[in-house]
């Protein structure tokens, strides 16, 4: 799991209903600019030997649904698969909503003004892992929702899925071609968001992704079939 940054700190946030967006993270008191609001809790998926695509597939399978992911280190293929339910105190940054619900207004100055938190990633050399904090980029009033920017790539992928009606089960079959049975798909689509559920998916996901990498490497090494020259009598 991601390391808990400060067990004694009283994080000034709570998770509660955010209307049509579902859940959101809200300030329980006034938060000053630069202050730590919360942190991103989840499973650190460190995949230095994976390709970027394989690392993303691994994190997706660990999440078990269309969950939350945060890149920690692109070079080391290190991704944080965020918990869909709060588990530890203050570990709710992954539940912060985007300042937009469509991203169509991304160039609107008002949208940018509404973004009131940024992520702050730190490498912990002693533990050889990372922690992702969310800090206030401006003063946040008590009761105000913490709003983040997911970025263009997130919205492009999400909008495409919605347009095509792609479910999580369909996505698994499309990108993890060695997951071939309904039971396998159901295992990763299971909504078990306990620590045990995440641990079980980590073990299985690593096996499937390593097999998938091996399959693709084998396919790339296969010489292309060449037609034999025609013989004339």
For each residue, the residues with C-beta under 8 A, 3 or more apart:
1: 41 42 43 44 195
2: 39 40 41 42 43 44 80 91 129 130 131 132
3: 124 127 129 131
4: 7 39 41 88 89 91
5: 9 36 39 90 131 133
6: 9 90
7: 4 89
8:
9: 5 6 36 90
10:
11: 36 37 38 39 89 90 92
12: 27 28 29 31 35 37
13: 25 26 27 28 37 38 90 92 146
14: 25 26 28
15: 23 24 25 26 86 92 95
16: 23 24 26
17: 22 23 24
18: 21 22 23 24 26 97 145
19:
20: 101
21: 18 24 97 101
22: 17 18
23: 15 16 17 18 95
24: 15 16 17 18 21 95 96 97 145 146
25: 13 14 15 37 38 92 93 95 96 97 145 146
26: 13 14 15 16 18 143 144 145 146
27: 12 13 30 31 37 140 141 142 143 144 145 146
28: 12 13 14 142
29: 12 142
30: 27 139 140 141 142
31: 12 27 35 37 136 139 140
32: 35 136 139
33: 136 137 138 139
34: 135 136
35: 12 31 32 135 136
36: 5 9 11 39 133 134 135
37: 11 12 13 25 27 31 93 117 134 135 136 140 146
38: 11 13 25 90 91 92 93 96 133 134 146
39: 2 4 5 11 36 90 91 93 131 132 133 134
40: 2 70 80 82 91 93 94 119 132 133 134
41: 1 2 4 82 83 86 87 88 91 92 93 94
42: 1 2 68 70 80 81 82 83 91 94
43: 1 2 62 80 81 83 198 202
44: 1 2 72 78 79 80 129 130
45: 55 58 59 62 78 79 80 81 202
46: 76 77 78 129
47: 50 54 55 58 77 78 79 209
48: 76 77 78
49: 77
50: 47 54 55 58 77 209 213
51: 54 55 77 213
52: 55 56 74 77
53: 56 57
54: 47 50 51 57 58 77 209 212 213
55: 45 47 50 51 52 58 59 77 78 79
56: 52 53 59 60 69 79
57: 53 54 60 61 175 176 209 212
58: 45 47 50 54 55 61 62 79 205 206 209
59: 45 55 56 62 63 69 79 80 81
60: 56 57 63 67 69 171 175
61: 57 58 64 172 176 188 201 204 205 208 209
62: 43 45 58 59 81 198 201 202 205
63: 59 60 66 67 68 69 81 82 84 201
64: 61 67 84 188 189 190 191 192 193 197 198 201
65: 84 168 189 191
66: 63 161 168
67: 60 63 64 81 82 84
68: 42 63 81 82 83 84 94 95
69: 56 59 60 63 79 80 81 82
70: 40 42 79 80 82 94 119 132
71: 74 78 79 80
72: 44 76 78 79 80 121 130 132
73: 76 77 78 121 123 130
74: 52 71 77
75:
76: 46 48 72 73
77: 46 47 48 49 50 51 52 54 55 73 74
78: 44 45 46 47 48 55 71 72 73 130
79: 44 45 47 55 56 58 59 69 70 71 72
80: 2 40 42 43 44 45 59 69 70 71 72 94 130 132
81: 42 43 45 59 62 63 67 68 69 198
82: 40 41 42 63 67 68 69 70 93 94 95
83: 41 42 43 68 86 87 91 94 193 198
84: 63 64 65 67 68 94 193
85: 193
86: 15 41 83 91 92 95
87: 41 83 91 195
88: 4 41 91
89: 4 7 11
90: 5 6 9 11 13 38 39
91: 2 4 38 39 40 41 42 83 86 87 88 94
92: 11 13 15 25 38 41 86 95 96
93: 25 37 38 39 40 41 82 96 117 119 132 133 134
94: 40 41 42 68 70 80 82 83 84 91
95: 15 23 24 25 68 82 86 92
96: 24 25 38 92 93 117 134 146 147 148
97: 18 21 24 25 145 147 148
98: 101 103 147 148 149 150 154 155
99: 111 112 114 115 116 147 148 149
100: 103 104 105 106 111
101: 20 21 98
102: 105 155
103: 98 100 106 150 152 154 155 159
104: 100
105: 100 102 108 110 111
106: 100 103 111 152 155
107: 111
108: 105 111 112
109: 112 113
110: 105 113 114
111: 99 100 105 106 107 108 114 115
112: 99 108 109 115
113: 109 110
114: 99 110 111 147
115: 99 111 112 118 137 147 148 149
116: 99 136 137 138 140 144 146 147
117: 37 93 96 134 135 136 137 140 146 147 148
118: 115 134 135 137 148
119: 40 70 93 132 133 134 148
120: 132 133 134 135
121: 72 73 130 131 132 133
122: 130 131 132 133
123: 73 129 130
124: 3 127 128 129 130 131
125: 128
126:
127: 3 124
128: 124 125
129: 2 3 44 46 123 124
130: 2 44 72 73 78 80 121 122 123 124
131: 2 3 5 39 121 122 124
132: 2 39 40 70 72 80 93 119 120 121 122
133: 5 36 38 39 40 93 119 120 121 122
134: 36 37 38 39 40 93 96 117 118 119 120 146 148
135: 34 35 36 37 117 118 120
136: 31 32 33 34 35 37 116 117 139 140
137: 33 115 116 117 118
138: 33 116
139: 30 31 32 33 136
140: 27 30 31 37 116 117 136 144 146
141: 27 30 144
142: 27 28 29 30
143: 26 27
144: 26 27 116 140 141
145: 18 24 25 26 27 97
146: 13 24 25 26 27 37 38 96 116 117 134 140
147: 96 97 98 99 114 115 116 117
148: 96 97 98 99 115 117 118 119 134
149: 98 99 115
150: 98 103 154 155
151: 154 155
152: 103 106 155 156
153: 156 157
154: 98 103 150 151 157 158
155: 98 102 103 106 150 151 152 158 159
156: 152 153 159 160
157: 153 154 160 161
158: 154 155 161 162
159: 103 155 156 162 163
160: 156 157 163 164 166
161: 66 157 158 164 165 166 171
162: 158 159 165 166
163: 159 160
164: 160 161
165: 161 162
166: 160 161 162 170 171 174
167: 170 171
168: 65 66 171 172 189
169: 172 173 185 186 189
170: 166 167 173 174
171: 60 161 166 167 168 174 175
172: 61 168 169 175 176 179 185 188 189
173: 169 170 176 177 179 185
174: 166 170 171
175: 57 60 171 172
176: 57 61 172 173 179 208 209 212
177: 173 180 212 215
178: 208 211 212 215
179: 172 173 176 184 185 188 208
180: 177 184
181: 184 185
182: 185 186
183: 186 187
184: 179 180 181 187 188 208
185: 169 172 173 179 181 182 188 189
186: 169 182 183 189 190
187: 183 184 190 201 204
188: 61 64 172 179 184 185 201 204 205
189: 64 65 168 169 172 185 186
190: 64 186 187 197
191: 64 65
192: 64 196 197 200
193: 64 83 84 85 197 198
194: 197 198
195: 1 87 198 199
196: 192 199 200
197: 64 190 192 193 194 200 201
198: 43 62 64 81 83 193 194 195 201 202
199: 195 196 202 203
200: 192 196 197 203 204
201: 61 62 63 64 187 188 197 198 204 205
202: 43 45 62 198 199 205 206
203: 199 200 206 207
204: 61 187 188 200 201 207 208
205: 58 61 62 188 201 202 208 209
206: 58 202 203 209 210
207: 203 204 210 211
208: 61 176 178 179 184 204 205 211 212
209: 47 50 54 57 58 61 176 205 206 212 213
210: 206 207 213 214
211: 178 207 208 214 215
212: 54 57 176 177 178 208 209 215 216
213: 50 51 54 209 210 216 217
214: 210 211 217 218
215: 177 178 211 212 218 219
216: 212 213 219 220
217: 213 214 220 221
218: 214 215 221 222
219: 215 216 222
220: 216 217
221: 217 218
222: 218 219
223:
224:
225:
226:
227:
228:
229:
230:
231:
232:
233:
